[in-house]
Amino acid sequence: MKRLLWLTLLLGMVFSHAPNLMAADAAKQCEQLTSQEKFKEAFSLCKQAAEQGDARGQSIFGWMYLNGHGVAQDYGEAVKWFRKAAEQGNDAWTQTVLGSTYLNGQGVAQDYGEAAKWFRKAAEQGHAFAQFNLGLMCDNGWGVAQDYGEAVKWWRKAAEQGNADAQFGLGLAYAGGLGVLRSGTAAADWYYKAGLSFLKDGNKEMALTSVEKIKDLQKKGMSVPNAFLADKLLTAIYGDSPERQE
């Protein structure tokens, strides 16, 4: 009798875990197919994984709706699946995307408080773009109390991971003395780093803006012993090309 009871319990455990195993397998195949841009083939597998509660499957399924890959674009449906994945707590990318939908009012009513909440969850897991966005929320007082020091804190974390926008934000902070002591040297350093990062990302326009920001520091009467970084950044942008603009 005891043996029969244990067998029943064992079978119950096996079958109770079977859906999760199936979901994980479906999510893996879903991810493989979407990476190959075989969206039509991926749709049913992603749907299966998402409906069975697999966070990765839910995230990819939401991404398909967000971009209209393999299905009609539907921001509301995208947010629905992003939220399900984000609520499982360990997917910083999805939490960041969900925060962005609330920040921009995309598929959901704009809500700075919700945006800040999800950015914070992702930022605390080390996601650089979430850290930049949380800093932006703190800098502007969107959904949180305005706090320049807190903005600098999160921008620094993102900047140290190479995030160009956060590096540029730190340049602005040091140039204006917002949340940190005003410093032309530190501002120029961060503008230079931002310029290089923007250049690496293919954003020449913002790299050139970083050059102008370094030059503007002296125009504002600040001490900038490293003002040569403007020319150094121009060289990185143009090299010896006659296109270079002084």
Secondary structure as the mmCIF struct_conf table of DSSP 4:
data_model
#
loop_
_struct_conf.conf_type_id
_struct_conf.id
_struct_conf.beg_label_comp_id
_struct_conf.beg_label_asym_id
_struct_conf.beg_label_seq_id
_struct_conf.end_label_comp_id
_struct_conf.end_label_asym_id
_struct_conf.end_label_seq_id
HELX_RH_AL_P HELX_RH_AL_P1 LYS A 2 SER A 35
TURN_TY1_P TURN_TY1_P1 GLN A 36 GLU A 37
HELX_RH_AL_P HELX_RH_AL_P2 PHE A 39 GLU A 51
TURN_TY1_P TURN_TY1_P2 GLN A 52 GLY A 53
HELX_RH_AL_P HELX_RH_AL_P3 ALA A 55 ASN A 67
TURN_TY1_P TURN_TY1_P3 GLY A 68 GLY A 68
BEND BEND1 HIS A 69 VAL A 71
HELX_RH_AL_P HELX_RH_AL_P4 TYR A 75 ALA A 86
TURN_TY1_P TURN_TY1_P4 GLU A 87 GLN A 88
BEND BEND2 GLY A 89 GLY A 89
HELX_RH_AL_P HELX_RH_AL_P5 ALA A 92 ASN A 104
TURN_TY1_P TURN_TY1_P5 GLY A 105 GLY A 105
BEND BEND3 GLN A 106 VAL A 108
HELX_RH_AL_P HELX_RH_AL_P6 TYR A 112 ALA A 123
TURN_TY1_P TURN_TY1_P6 GLU A 124 GLY A 126
HELX_RH_AL_P HELX_RH_AL_P7 ALA A 128 ASN A 140
TURN_TY1_P TURN_TY1_P7 GLY A 141 GLY A 141
BEND BEND4 TRP A 142 VAL A 144
HELX_RH_AL_P HELX_RH_AL_P8 TYR A 148 ALA A 159
TURN_TY1_P TURN_TY1_P8 GLU A 160 GLY A 162
HELX_RH_AL_P HELX_RH_AL_P9 ALA A 164 GLY A 176
TURN_TY1_P TURN_TY1_P9 GLY A 177 GLY A 177
BEND BEND5 LEU A 178 VAL A 180
HELX_RH_AL_P HELX_RH_AL_P10 GLY A 184 LYS A 200
TURN_TY1_P TURN_TY1_P10 ASP A 201 GLY A 202
HELX_RH_AL_P HELX_RH_AL_P11 LYS A 204 LYS A 219
TURN_TY1_P TURN_TY1_P11 LYS A 220 GLY A 221
TURN_TY1_P TURN_TY1_P12 PRO A 225 PHE A 228
HELX_RH_AL_P HELX_RH_AL_P12 LEU A 229 TYR A 238
TURN_TY1_P TURN_TY1_P13 GLY A 239 ASP A 240
TURN_TY1_P TURN_TY1_P14 PRO A 242 GLU A 243
#
